[in-house]
Amino acid sequence: MKTFIEPQKKLKVRAEVDVLVVGGGPAGIMAAEAAAKDKNLHVMLLESRGFLGGNLTIGLPILAFLNKNGNQIIKGAPQKFVDRLAARGCATGHKRCKLHMSLTMVDPDMVKTVAWEIMDEQGVEVLLYVFVSDAIVENGEVKGVIIESKAGREVILAKTIIDCTGDADVAYRAGVECTMGDSEGRMQPPSLMFSMRGVDLQQVRDNVVNHYDEYTMDIMPAEQFKTGNFTMVGMRKQLADAISKGYNITVSRTIFMTGIKDDELWVNMTRECGTDGTDPVSYTHAEHECRKQMYDVAKYLKEYIPGFEKAWIENVPPFTGIRETRVIKGKHVFTKEELLDGARFDDAIAVASYPIDLHHEVGGDCTLIYGKDSYDLPYGVLVPEKVENLLVAGRSSSMTHDAMAATRVMSTVMALGEAAGCAARIALEDNVKPSQVDVKKVQAALLENGAYLR
């Protein structure tokens, strides 16, 4: 392989801030809002795309605001975000779901608007269209990042950085130990969501309810589809028949869910196994393949599922959603065993209930493993084991491969983001490192904002 030695040069320092949040997805929005509370700190949010919201903008439902008993366990800033959407008719309530704990649908475009409003209200400085290309580390402490954009290479210095990239980009470049995938390095495959309009939703409901045995819904009872928002997961026989006839579909289950509009369904049926979301060649291949698969999926739905006959593809999000890449090794590595046992921790900064939802690294199926009613996530999952002045919130927080298959969902990463933002703010106010923050104060701040910690 050929190499090139980049000449040394001085880089302009674009900004010096108190808290720098990298990544404007579900975790990053919550982290920036929480860090900027009371406007005592200069908080900056970086995002590589031209909008805020990340996976909240690609048609996915927010899963598991409720636990399996129907009690709400994700509250605080995530709930307030949904409330703002609901006030505009752009979010549903939290509907119980036997498979996914609960479902909350949001309007993808309004997510972008509400996220901007919150950043403006809190005085967060937002910078879009920038990538972090390196971390500046001195004596084991992160001091800032190097960014890349059309303006060239620049530096942003920060007292504390919160990595909400989903890929642990800052942590990885700062030398934090990271893992990827299972014991063989295989990661859950990505999917490109898309919406279809012109669906006769009532016919879809009636068809499944009246012919439930024929359409074989995974776990979920027929009653779940009669009213309100829903996700349908099953119809394996119909899909297998289409695949046998040459349809380019790489999953083994039919998966779609209601949207905000009366004739809208969002489809989650593309997949490209073997994808590495940190490798642009691999990610490009997945983007291309999933887009090709989308048309056969839509054709299958129109031909096999009554109610889709007159439907069309309406909205294709701007990127394929990644389920898994890098995960850091933190002060605490949350495990599958802790999750299934319903672990509790004195330093809990979030409570979650979503099951292990492992999309198979090979093949088209998925495994769900349910534990007890809910489980705590301790503060240590946010804190890298060795590098200081850095917190990592989201699906790249410190988890094992199996545990991350549960904690990756958006309700949980939003709660982790809020906790990280609170911790960064309190650490700076108390003049201590984030790794040394008084977690009791963090918990008190979360509770004051309406979070649930049981």
C-alpha positions as CSV (number, residue, x, y, z in Angstrom):
1,M,0.0,0.0,0.0
2,K,1.3,3.4,-0.9
3,T,1.6,6.0,1.8
4,F,2.0,9.8,1.9
5,I,3.5,11.9,4.7
6,E,1.3,14.9,5.3
7,P,3.4,18.1,5.8
8,Q,3.2,19.6,9.3
9,K,1.2,22.9,9.4
10,K,-0.4,25.2,11.9
11,L,-4.1,24.9,12.3
12,K,-6.5,27.7,13.1
13,V,-8.4,27.3,16.4
14,R,-12.0,27.9,15.4
15,A,-13.4,27.9,18.9
16,E,-12.7,27.3,22.6
17,V,-15.7,26.0,24.5
18,D,-16.6,24.5,27.8
19,V,-18.5,21.5,26.5
20,L,-18.2,20.1,23.0
21,V,-20.8,17.6,21.9
22,V,-19.8,15.6,18.8
23,G,-22.8,14.1,17.0
24,G,-26.3,15.6,16.7
25,G,-28.4,12.5,16.9
26,P,-30.7,11.4,19.6
27,A,-28.0,11.2,22.3
28,G,-26.2,14.4,21.1
29,I,-29.3,16.6,21.2
30,M,-30.1,15.5,24.7
31,A,-26.5,15.9,25.8
32,A,-26.1,19.4,24.4
33,E,-29.4,20.5,26.0
34,A,-28.5,19.2,29.4
35,A,-25.0,20.6,29.3
36,A,-26.3,24.1,28.4
37,K,-29.0,24.2,31.0
38,D,-29.1,27.7,32.8
39,K,-26.8,29.0,30.0
40,N,-23.8,29.2,32.3
41,L,-21.5,27.3,29.9
42,H,-20.4,27.7,26.3
43,V,-21.7,24.5,24.6
44,M,-21.0,23.6,21.0
45,L,-22.6,20.8,19.0
46,L,-21.0,19.4,15.9
47,E,-22.8,17.4,13.3
48,S,-21.5,16.0,10.0
49,R,-24.8,16.1,8.2
50,G,-26.9,19.2,7.3
51,F,-29.5,18.6,10.0
52,L,-29.9,17.5,13.6
53,G,-31.7,14.4,14.7
54,G,-29.7,11.4,13.4
55,N,-31.7,8.2,13.5
56,L,-34.7,10.1,14.8
57,T,-35.1,11.4,11.2
58,I,-35.1,8.1,9.2
59,G,-38.6,6.7,10.0
60,L,-37.8,4.5,13.0
61,P,-40.2,4.3,15.9
62,I,-38.8,5.2,19.3
63,L,-39.0,2.0,21.2
64,A,-39.3,1.3,24.9
65,F,-40.4,4.5,26.6
66,L,-42.4,1.9,28.6
67,N,-41.3,-1.3,30.2
68,K,-43.0,-4.7,29.8
69,N,-45.5,-3.9,32.5
70,G,-46.5,-0.7,30.7
71,N,-44.9,1.7,33.2
72,Q,-43.0,4.6,31.8
73,I,-39.3,4.5,32.5
74,I,-37.8,7.0,30.0
75,K,-38.9,10.5,31.1
76,G,-37.1,13.8,31.5
77,A,-35.6,15.5,28.5
78,P,-36.5,12.6,26.0
79,Q,-40.2,12.8,27.1
80,K,-40.2,16.6,26.8
81,F,-38.8,16.3,23.3
82,V,-41.7,14.0,22.3
83,D,-44.1,16.3,24.0
84,R,-43.0,19.2,21.8
85,L,-43.5,17.1,18.7
86,A,-46.9,15.8,20.0
87,A,-48.1,19.4,20.5
88,R,-47.7,19.9,16.7
89,G,-49.4,16.6,15.9
90,C,-46.0,15.1,15.0
91,A,-45.7,12.3,17.6
92,T,-48.0,9.6,18.8
93,G,-48.4,8.4,22.3
94,H,-46.5,5.5,23.8
95,K,-48.4,2.4,22.7
96,R,-47.6,-0.8,24.5
97,C,-46.2,-3.6,22.3
98,K,-45.6,-7.1,23.4
99,L,-42.6,-7.4,21.1
100,H,-40.9,-4.0,21.5
101,M,-42.2,-2.9,25.0
102,S,-43.7,0.3,23.4
103,L,-43.8,2.2,20.2
104,T,-43.7,6.0,19.7
105,M,-43.8,7.3,16.1
106,V,-42.4,10.8,15.3
107,D,-42.4,12.9,12.2
108,P,-38.9,12.8,10.8
109,D,-38.8,16.4,9.4
110,M,-40.3,18.0,12.5
111,V,-37.6,16.3,14.6
112,K,-35.1,18.5,12.8
113,T,-37.0,21.7,13.5
114,V,-37.7,20.9,17.2
115,A,-34.0,20.0,17.7
116,W,-32.9,23.3,16.3
117,E,-35.4,25.2,18.5
118,I,-34.1,23.6,21.6
119,M,-30.5,24.4,20.7
120,D,-31.5,28.0,20.0
121,E,-33.3,28.3,23.3
122,Q,-30.4,26.9,25.3
123,G,-27.8,29.0,23.5
124,V,-26.0,26.0,22.1
125,E,-23.7,26.9,19.2
126,V,-24.3,24.4,16.3
127,L,-21.8,23.7,13.6
128,L,-22.9,21.4,10.7
129,Y,-21.1,19.8,7.8
130,V,-18.0,19.0,9.8
131,F,-16.2,15.7,10.6
132,V,-13.9,15.1,13.5
133,S,-10.7,13.7,12.0
134,D,-8.6,13.5,15.2
135,A,-8.5,14.1,18.9
136,I,-6.0,16.3,20.7
137,V,-4.7,14.4,23.8
138,E,-2.1,15.6,26.3
139,N,-1.0,13.5,29.2
140,G,-4.1,11.3,29.0
141,E,-6.6,14.1,28.8
142,V,-8.6,15.1,25.8
143,K,-8.1,18.8,25.1
144,G,-10.0,19.2,21.8
145,V,-10.6,17.9,18.3
146,I,-9.4,18.5,14.8
147,I,-12.3,19.0,12.4
148,E,-12.5,18.7,8.6
149,S,-14.8,20.7,6.4
150,K,-14.8,22.8,3.2
151,A,-13.0,25.4,5.3
152,G,-10.1,22.9,5.7
153,R,-8.6,21.5,8.9
154,E,-9.4,23.5,12.1
155,V,-9.2,23.0,15.8
156,I,-11.9,23.2,18.5
157,L,-10.6,23.2,22.1
158,A,-12.9,22.1,24.9
159,K,-12.7,21.5,28.6
160,T,-15.0,18.5,28.2
161,I,-16.0,16.5,25.2
162,I,-19.1,14.3,24.9
163,D,-18.8,11.7,22.1
164,C,-22.3,11.1,20.7
165,T,-21.2,10.0,17.2
166,G,-22.5,6.5,17.6
167,D,-19.2,5.2,16.3
168,A,-17.0,6.4,19.2
169,D,-15.1,8.5,16.7
170,V,-13.6,10.9,19.2
171,A,-12.9,8.2,21.8
172,Y,-11.2,5.9,19.2
173,R,-9.0,8.7,18.0
174,A,-8.2,9.6,21.6
175,G,-6.8,6.1,22.2
176,V,-9.8,4.7,24.1
177,E,-9.9,0.9,23.9
178,C,-12.8,-0.1,21.6
179,T,-14.4,-3.3,20.5
180,M,-16.4,-4.1,17.4
181,G,-19.0,-6.8,17.0
182,D,-19.1,-10.3,18.4
183,S,-16.1,-12.5,19.3
184,E,-15.4,-12.8,15.5
185,G,-15.8,-9.1,14.9
186,R,-19.1,-9.5,13.1
187,M,-21.6,-6.6,13.6
188,Q,-25.3,-6.3,13.2
189,P,-26.2,-5.3,9.7
190,P,-27.6,-1.8,8.7
191,S,-31.0,-1.1,7.1
192,L,-32.3,1.6,4.9
193,M,-35.8,2.6,6.0
194,F,-38.4,4.0,3.6
195,S,-42.0,5.1,3.8
196,M,-45.0,4.1,1.6
197,R,-48.1,6.3,1.1
198,G,-51.4,5.4,-0.3
199,V,-51.8,2.4,2.0
200,D,-55.3,1.3,2.9
201,L,-54.4,1.1,6.6
202,Q,-57.8,-0.2,7.7
203,Q,-57.5,-3.1,5.2
204,V,-54.1,-3.9,6.5
205,R,-55.4,-4.1,10.0
206,D,-58.5,-6.1,9.1
207,N,-56.6,-8.5,7.0
208,V,-54.1,-9.4,9.8
209,V,-56.8,-9.5,12.5
210,N,-59.2,-11.7,10.4
211,H,-56.5,-14.0,9.0
212,Y,-54.1,-14.0,11.9
213,D,-53.0,-17.6,11.6
214,E,-52.2,-17.2,8.0
215,Y,-50.0,-14.1,8.6
216,T,-48.2,-15.4,11.7
217,M,-47.2,-12.3,13.7
218,D,-44.1,-12.8,15.8
219,I,-45.2,-12.8,19.4
220,M,-47.8,-10.0,19.0
221,P,-51.5,-10.8,19.5
222,A,-54.1,-9.9,16.9
223,E,-55.7,-7.3,19.3
224,Q,-52.6,-5.2,19.0
225,F,-53.4,-4.2,15.5
226,K,-57.0,-3.2,15.9
227,T,-56.4,0.4,17.0
228,G,-53.6,2.9,17.4
229,N,-50.1,2.8,16.1
230,F,-48.4,-0.5,15.6
231,T,-45.5,-2.4,14.1
232,M,-46.1,-5.6,12.2
233,V,-43.4,-8.3,12.4
234,G,-44.0,-11.6,10.8
235,M,-45.7,-12.8,7.6
236,R,-42.8,-15.2,7.1
237,K,-44.6,-17.5,4.8
238,Q,-45.6,-14.8,2.3
239,L,-42.1,-13.4,2.3
240,A,-40.5,-16.8,1.8
241,D,-42.7,-17.3,-1.2
242,A,-41.6,-14.0,-2.7
243,I,-37.9,-14.8,-2.1
244,S,-38.4,-18.2,-3.7
245,K,-39.6,-16.4,-6.9
246,G,-36.5,-14.3,-7.1
247,Y,-37.3,-11.2,-5.1
248,N,-34.1,-9.5,-3.9
249,I,-35.0,-9.4,-0.2
250,T,-32.4,-10.2,2.4
251,V,-34.6,-10.5,5.6
252,S,-36.8,-13.4,6.7
253,R,-39.6,-11.3,8.3
254,T,-42.0,-8.7,7.0
255,I,-41.5,-5.5,9.1
256,F,-43.4,-2.3,8.8
257,M,-45.0,0.2,11.1
258,T,-47.5,3.0,11.1
259,G,-46.4,6.6,10.5
260,I,-48.0,9.9,11.5
261,K,-50.2,10.2,8.4
262,D,-53.3,8.1,7.9
263,D,-52.1,6.3,4.8
264,E,-48.4,6.0,5.7
265,L,-46.4,3.0,6.7
266,W,-42.6,2.9,7.3
267,V,-40.8,-0.3,6.1
268,N,-37.8,-1.9,7.7
269,M,-36.9,-4.7,5.4
270,T,-33.5,-3.9,3.7
271,R,-30.3,-5.4,5.1
272,E,-26.7,-5.8,4.1
273,C,-24.7,-8.3,6.2
274,G,-21.0,-7.9,6.6
275,T,-21.1,-4.1,6.7
276,D,-18.6,-2.0,8.6
277,G,-20.1,1.4,9.2
278,T,-16.7,2.9,10.0
279,D,-15.3,1.9,6.5
280,P,-16.6,4.2,3.8
281,V,-16.2,1.5,1.1
282,S,-18.2,-0.9,3.1
283,Y,-20.8,1.7,4.0
284,T,-21.1,2.9,0.4
285,H,-21.7,-0.7,-0.7
286,A,-24.5,-1.1,1.9
287,E,-26.1,2.1,0.9
288,H,-26.2,1.0,-2.7
289,E,-27.4,-2.5,-2.1
290,C,-30.1,-1.5,0.4
291,R,-31.5,1.0,-2.1
292,K,-31.7,-1.7,-4.8
293,Q,-33.4,-4.0,-2.3
294,M,-36.0,-1.4,-1.5
295,Y,-37.8,-1.7,-4.8
296,D,-38.2,-5.4,-4.6
297,V,-39.5,-5.0,-1.0
298,A,-42.1,-2.5,-2.2
299,K,-43.1,-4.8,-5.0
300,Y,-43.5,-7.6,-2.6
301,L,-45.7,-5.6,-0.2
302,K,-47.9,-4.4,-3.1
303,E,-48.4,-8.0,-4.5
304,Y,-48.6,-10.0,-1.2
305,I,-50.1,-7.8,1.5
306,P,-53.7,-6.5,1.0
307,G,-53.9,-2.8,1.5
308,F,-50.7,-2.0,-0.3
309,E,-52.1,-2.4,-3.9
310,K,-52.1,1.4,-4.6
311,A,-49.2,2.4,-2.4
312,W,-46.0,4.1,-3.6
313,I,-42.6,4.8,-2.1
314,E,-42.9,8.3,-0.7
315,N,-39.8,9.0,1.4
316,V,-36.3,7.6,1.5
317,P,-34.1,8.9,4.3
318,P,-30.7,10.4,3.4
319,F,-28.7,7.6,5.0
320,T,-28.8,3.9,5.9
321,G,-29.2,3.4,9.6
322,I,-26.2,1.7,11.4
323,R,-27.0,-0.6,14.3
324,E,-23.5,-1.4,15.5
325,T,-19.9,-0.3,15.1
326,R,-17.4,0.7,17.8
327,V,-18.1,0.3,21.5
328,I,-15.8,1.7,24.2
329,K,-14.3,0.0,27.2
330,G,-15.5,2.1,30.1
331,K,-15.2,2.2,33.9
332,H,-18.1,-0.3,33.8
333,V,-18.8,-2.7,31.0
334,F,-22.5,-3.4,31.0
335,T,-23.1,-7.1,30.3
336,K,-25.8,-9.4,28.9
337,E,-26.1,-11.1,32.3
338,E,-26.7,-7.8,34.1
339,L,-29.3,-6.9,31.6
340,L,-31.2,-10.1,31.9
341,D,-31.0,-10.1,35.7
342,G,-32.5,-6.6,35.9
343,A,-29.3,-5.2,37.6
344,R,-29.5,-2.2,39.8
345,F,-26.7,0.2,40.6
346,D,-26.2,2.9,43.2
347,D,-24.8,5.2,40.4
348,A,-27.6,4.5,38.0
349,I,-28.1,7.4,35.5
350,A,-30.8,5.7,33.4
351,V,-33.3,2.9,33.5
352,A,-34.1,0.8,30.4
353,S,-36.3,-2.2,29.5
354,Y,-35.7,-3.0,25.9
355,P,-34.7,-6.7,25.3
356,I,-31.6,-8.0,23.5
357,D,-32.6,-7.4,19.9
358,L,-29.8,-9.0,17.9
359,H,-30.1,-8.8,14.1
360,H,-28.1,-11.7,12.9
361,E,-24.7,-10.9,11.5
362,V,-25.2,-13.7,8.9
363,G,-28.6,-14.4,7.4
364,G,-31.9,-12.5,7.6
365,D,-33.4,-13.2,10.9
366,C,-33.3,-11.7,14.4
367,T,-33.2,-13.0,18.0
368,L,-35.0,-11.3,20.9
369,I,-34.1,-12.3,24.5
370,Y,-36.2,-10.8,27.3
371,G,-35.0,-10.3,30.8
372,K,-36.8,-8.9,33.9
373,D,-38.9,-5.9,33.9
374,S,-36.2,-3.3,33.6
375,Y,-32.5,-2.7,34.3
376,D,-30.2,0.2,35.5
377,L,-27.4,1.7,33.5
378,P,-24.5,2.9,35.7
379,Y,-22.6,6.1,35.3
380,G,-19.4,4.1,34.5
381,V,-20.7,3.1,31.0
382,L,-20.3,6.7,30.0
383,V,-16.7,7.1,31.3
384,P,-13.7,5.7,29.3
385,E,-11.4,3.5,31.3
386,K,-8.3,5.6,31.0
387,V,-8.8,8.8,28.9
388,E,-10.0,11.9,30.9
389,N,-12.3,14.9,30.1
390,L,-14.3,12.6,27.8
391,L,-17.7,11.0,28.1
392,V,-19.3,8.7,25.5
393,A,-23.1,8.5,25.3
394,G,-25.2,6.4,22.9
395,R,-24.8,3.0,21.3
396,S,-21.0,3.3,21.6
397,S,-21.2,3.5,25.4
398,S,-19.5,0.7,27.4
399,M,-21.5,-2.5,26.7
400,T,-20.8,-6.0,25.6
401,H,-22.0,-7.0,22.1
402,D,-25.2,-8.6,23.3
403,A,-26.0,-5.9,25.8
404,M,-25.6,-3.2,23.2
405,A,-28.1,-5.0,21.1
406,A,-30.7,-3.8,23.7
407,T,-29.3,-0.4,24.7
408,R,-28.8,0.8,21.2
409,V,-32.5,1.9,20.8
410,M,-33.3,5.6,20.7
411,S,-35.1,6.0,24.0
412,T,-32.2,4.6,25.9
413,V,-29.5,6.6,24.1
414,M,-31.5,9.8,24.6
415,A,-31.5,9.0,28.4
416,L,-27.8,8.4,28.3
417,G,-27.2,11.6,26.4
418,E,-29.1,13.6,29.0
419,A,-27.1,12.0,31.8
420,A,-23.8,12.8,30.0
421,G,-24.8,16.4,29.5
422,C,-25.7,16.8,33.2
423,A,-22.5,15.2,34.3
424,A,-20.3,17.4,32.1
425,R,-22.1,20.5,33.4
426,I,-21.8,19.6,37.0
427,A,-18.2,18.5,36.7
428,L,-17.2,21.9,35.3
429,E,-19.3,23.7,37.9
430,D,-17.5,21.7,40.7
431,N,-14.1,22.0,38.9
432,V,-13.5,18.2,38.8
433,K,-13.0,15.8,35.9
434,P,-16.1,14.0,34.6
435,S,-14.7,10.7,35.9
436,Q,-14.7,12.2,39.4
437,V,-18.1,13.9,39.3
438,D,-20.5,13.4,42.3
439,V,-23.0,11.0,40.7
440,K,-25.5,11.9,43.4
441,K,-25.6,15.4,42.0
442,V,-26.0,14.1,38.5
443,Q,-28.9,11.9,39.7
444,A,-30.5,14.9,41.5
445,A,-30.3,17.0,38.3
446,L,-31.9,14.3,36.3
447,L,-34.7,13.8,38.7
448,E,-35.2,17.6,38.9
449,N,-35.8,17.5,35.1
450,G,-38.3,14.7,35.5
451,A,-36.1,11.7,34.7
452,Y,-36.9,8.3,36.1
453,L,-34.3,6.4,38.2
454,R,-36.6,4.3,40.4
